[in-house]
Amino acid sequence: MLSFLLANRFGGTPWQWRNEASPLDWGTGIRLLNEEMTRMEEVEHG
């Protein structure tokens, strides 16, 4: 499921994320998604 989120947000296909992305790519993608989610929650809660 995470590969679908990363592909949707950062491009590529879920299969590319699963088969070609390095652990650093995964880590960076997850970190950026987490930061984006945190910012959205801060805006939502003032």
Secondary structure as UniProt FT lines:
FT   HELIX           2..10
FT   HELIX           14..20
FT   HELIX           23..45
//
